Amino acid sequence: MPTPTGQMTVTLTRELEQFVRDKVREGAFATTSEYIRDLVRTRYLAEKEREARLRTLDAALAEGIADAEAGRVMPVGEAFARIRAELGLDEDAGKP
């Protein structure tokens, strides 16, 4: 187990404190600290993943804007026809 590099005091409502203690009693975690650390780690990793997805999206948007500014565009009908073809959809799919 890694050595902790910092220490914090966390104040919880009685209801949340009991919830944490119950989770530890259920046996998934040895201590309340382990449980809190797991919650924080899970949230941290989720936020890092979200940030990475947003960076990827920003890059794709920047590439699309650069393509449009350079004149690399096509009519929307043609774009949707290509998408339908790639997905194997009927040409009339989605039309009223």
C-alpha positions as CSV (number, residue, x, y, z in Angstrom):
1,M,0.0,0.0,0.0
2,P,1.4,3.4,-0.9
3,T,2.5,5.7,1.8
4,P,0.1,8.6,2.2
5,T,1.6,12.0,1.2
6,G,-0.9,14.2,3.0
7,Q,-3.5,14.1,5.6
8,M,-6.9,15.8,5.8
9,T,-9.7,16.0,8.3
10,V,-13.1,15.6,6.8
11,T,-16.3,16.7,8.6
12,L,-19.4,14.8,7.7
13,T,-23.0,15.0,8.7
14,R,-24.1,12.2,11.1
15,E,-26.0,10.6,8.3
16,L,-22.9,10.5,6.0
17,E,-20.6,9.4,8.7
18,Q,-22.9,6.5,9.5
19,F,-23.1,5.7,5.8
20,V,-19.3,5.5,5.6
21,R,-19.0,3.4,8.7
22,D,-21.7,1.0,7.4
23,K,-19.7,0.6,4.1
24,V,-16.6,-0.3,6.1
25,R,-18.6,-2.7,8.2
26,E,-19.9,-4.4,5.1
27,G,-16.3,-5.4,4.5
28,A,-15.3,-3.8,1.2
29,F,-12.8,-1.5,3.0
30,A,-10.7,-2.0,6.0
31,T,-11.0,1.6,7.3
32,T,-13.0,4.7,6.8
33,S,-9.9,6.4,5.3
34,E,-9.7,3.7,2.7
35,Y,-13.3,4.2,1.7
36,I,-13.0,8.0,1.5
37,R,-9.7,7.7,-0.4
38,D,-11.5,5.3,-2.9
39,L,-14.3,7.8,-3.4
40,V,-11.9,10.7,-4.0
41,R,-9.8,8.6,-6.4
42,T,-12.8,7.5,-8.4
43,R,-14.0,11.1,-8.7
44,Y,-10.5,12.2,-9.6
45,L,-10.1,9.6,-12.4
46,A,-13.6,10.4,-13.8
47,E,-12.7,14.0,-14.0
48,K,-9.4,13.3,-15.7
49,E,-11.2,11.1,-18.2
50,R,-13.7,13.8,-18.9
51,E,-11.0,16.4,-19.4
52,A,-9.3,14.0,-21.9
53,R,-12.5,13.5,-23.8
54,L,-13.0,17.3,-23.9
55,R,-9.5,17.8,-25.2
56,T,-10.2,15.2,-27.9
57,L,-13.4,17.0,-28.8
58,D,-11.7,20.4,-28.9
59,A,-9.1,19.0,-31.2
60,A,-11.7,17.5,-33.5
61,L,-13.6,20.8,-33.6
62,A,-10.5,22.7,-34.4
63,E,-9.7,20.3,-37.2
64,G,-13.2,20.7,-38.6
65,I,-13.0,24.5,-38.4
66,A,-9.6,24.5,-40.1
67,D,-11.1,22.2,-42.9
68,A,-14.0,24.5,-43.4
69,E,-11.8,27.6,-43.5
70,A,-9.6,25.9,-46.1
71,G,-12.6,25.1,-48.2
72,R,-12.6,21.4,-47.5
73,V,-16.4,21.1,-47.2
74,M,-19.3,19.3,-48.9
75,P,-23.1,19.9,-49.1
76,V,-25.0,18.6,-46.1
77,G,-27.1,16.3,-48.2
78,E,-24.0,14.6,-49.5
79,A,-22.5,14.3,-46.0
80,F,-25.7,12.6,-44.6
81,A,-25.8,10.3,-47.7
82,R,-22.2,9.2,-46.9
83,I,-23.1,8.6,-43.2
84,R,-26.2,6.6,-44.1
85,A,-24.2,4.5,-46.6
86,E,-21.4,3.9,-44.0
87,L,-24.1,2.8,-41.4
88,G,-25.8,0.7,-44.0
89,L,-29.1,2.7,-43.7
90,D,-31.7,3.0,-46.3
91,E,-31.3,6.2,-48.4
92,D,-34.8,7.2,-47.4
93,A,-34.2,6.6,-43.6
94,G,-35.0,9.6,-41.5
95,K,-36.8,11.4,-44.3
96,P,-40.4,12.5,-43.6
